[in-house]
Amino acid sequence: MDYPSNDMWPEGKARPSRLKWFCMTHEWAANLFAFLGVAWFLATVWVAIDYQLPIKNWLNQNHLVHWGLFGIVCAVNVFLMTSFVRLGFADCSKDETCAEAYRGRHGRALFPGLLGWVDHLGEKRRPPRRAA
């Protein structure tokens, strides 16, 4: 599916970026970005735990410069992590422009019995039937 032109996109809807459109039309790319987002998060946790003392010592050497660099690195890290996850889970709405997106992804749930109760949240329970 080609990237839609401006006249093909519905009025009032924001047109997605080319990378997001690619992830919406190619399931392998969406899976790759979802994996990269989770891997990036786990790598961040590993670096924070494994290199905690060297990072603390480095931050105490020059407070102004090192804390500024640390803040920039943390901001870029969070931006990349959330960008990867958003691209991985860039689901398409149920309108006609995205009919081909994620073909086959709306299949069987991974844990249907475990997560089936979520559909019934918020509904009123019926009173039990009385034996006649």
C-alpha positions as CSV (number, residue, x, y, z in Angstrom):
1,M,0.0,0.0,0.0
2,D,1.4,3.3,-1.1
3,Y,1.7,6.4,1.2
4,P,-1.6,8.4,0.7
5,S,-1.6,11.8,-0.9
6,N,-3.2,14.8,0.7
7,D,-6.4,14.4,-1.4
8,M,-6.8,10.8,-0.4
9,W,-6.7,11.4,3.3
10,P,-10.0,12.1,5.1
11,E,-10.7,15.8,6.1
12,G,-9.9,16.6,9.7
13,K,-7.6,13.6,10.2
14,A,-3.9,14.0,10.8
15,R,-1.9,12.2,8.2
16,P,0.8,9.9,9.8
17,S,4.5,10.3,9.0
18,R,6.0,8.0,6.3
19,L,7.8,5.9,8.9
20,K,4.6,5.4,10.9
21,W,2.7,4.6,7.8
22,F,5.4,2.0,6.9
23,C,5.1,0.4,10.3
24,M,1.3,0.4,10.0
25,T,1.4,-1.4,6.7
26,H,4.3,-3.8,7.4
27,E,3.8,-5.9,10.5
28,W,7.4,-7.0,10.6
29,A,8.6,-3.4,10.9
30,A,6.1,-2.7,13.7
31,N,7.3,-5.8,15.5
32,L,10.9,-4.8,15.0
33,F,10.3,-1.3,16.5
34,A,8.4,-2.8,19.4
35,F,11.3,-5.1,20.1
36,L,13.8,-2.3,19.9
37,G,11.8,-0.2,22.3
38,V,11.6,-3.0,24.9
39,A,15.3,-3.9,24.4
40,W,16.3,-0.3,24.7
41,F,14.4,0.0,28.0
42,L,16.0,-3.2,29.4
43,A,19.5,-2.0,28.3
44,T,18.9,1.3,30.1
45,V,18.0,-0.5,33.3
46,W,21.1,-2.8,32.9
47,V,23.4,0.2,32.4
48,A,21.9,2.1,35.3
49,I,22.4,-0.9,37.7
50,D,25.7,-2.2,36.4
51,Y,27.4,1.2,36.1
52,Q,25.8,3.0,39.0
53,L,29.0,3.7,40.9
54,P,31.1,4.9,38.0
55,I,28.3,7.2,36.9
56,K,28.0,8.6,40.4
57,N,31.7,9.3,40.6
58,W,31.7,10.9,37.2
59,L,28.7,13.1,38.1
60,N,30.5,14.3,41.3
61,Q,33.7,15.5,39.4
62,N,32.1,18.5,37.7
63,H,28.5,19.1,38.8
64,L,27.5,21.7,36.2
65,V,28.9,20.1,33.0
66,H,28.4,16.5,33.9
67,W,24.8,16.9,35.3
68,G,23.9,18.9,32.2
69,L,25.3,16.1,29.9
70,F,23.6,13.5,32.0
71,G,20.2,15.3,31.7
72,I,20.6,15.5,27.9
73,V,21.5,11.8,27.6
74,C,18.5,10.9,29.8
75,A,16.2,13.0,27.7
76,V,17.5,11.5,24.4
77,N,17.2,8.0,25.9
78,V,13.6,8.5,26.9
79,F,12.8,10.1,23.5
80,L,14.3,7.2,21.6
81,M,12.7,4.6,23.8
82,T,9.2,6.1,23.6
83,S,9.6,6.7,19.8
84,F,10.5,3.0,19.2
85,V,7.5,1.8,21.3
86,R,5.1,4.2,19.6
87,L,6.2,3.1,16.2
88,G,5.9,-0.5,17.2
89,F,2.4,0.0,18.5
90,A,1.2,2.4,15.8
91,D,-2.1,0.8,15.4
92,C,-4.5,2.1,12.8
93,S,-8.0,3.2,13.5
94,K,-10.9,1.3,12.1
95,D,-11.7,3.6,9.2
96,E,-11.5,2.9,5.4
97,T,-8.0,4.4,5.0
98,C,-6.4,1.7,7.0
99,A,-8.3,-1.4,5.8
100,E,-5.0,-3.1,4.8
101,A,-3.0,-2.2,7.9
102,Y,-2.1,-5.1,10.2
103,R,-3.7,-7.8,8.0
104,G,-4.1,-10.8,10.3
105,R,-3.0,-9.1,13.5
106,H,-6.5,-8.9,14.9
107,G,-6.6,-12.6,15.3
108,R,-6.7,-14.8,18.4
109,A,-5.5,-13.2,21.7
110,L,-2.4,-14.5,23.3
111,F,-4.1,-15.3,26.6
112,P,-7.9,-15.4,25.8
113,G,-9.0,-16.9,29.1
114,L,-6.9,-14.7,31.3
115,L,-7.8,-11.4,29.6
116,G,-11.4,-12.2,28.7
117,W,-12.7,-10.7,31.8
118,V,-11.6,-7.2,30.7
119,D,-14.5,-7.0,28.2
120,H,-17.0,-7.2,30.9
121,L,-15.7,-4.5,33.2
122,G,-18.2,-1.7,33.8
123,E,-21.2,-3.8,32.9
124,K,-24.0,-4.3,35.5
125,R,-24.3,-7.8,36.8
126,R,-27.6,-9.5,36.3
127,P,-29.3,-10.7,39.4
128,P,-29.2,-14.5,39.7
129,R,-32.2,-16.4,38.4
130,R,-34.5,-17.9,40.9
131,A,-35.6,-21.4,40.6
132,A,-39.2,-21.8,39.5
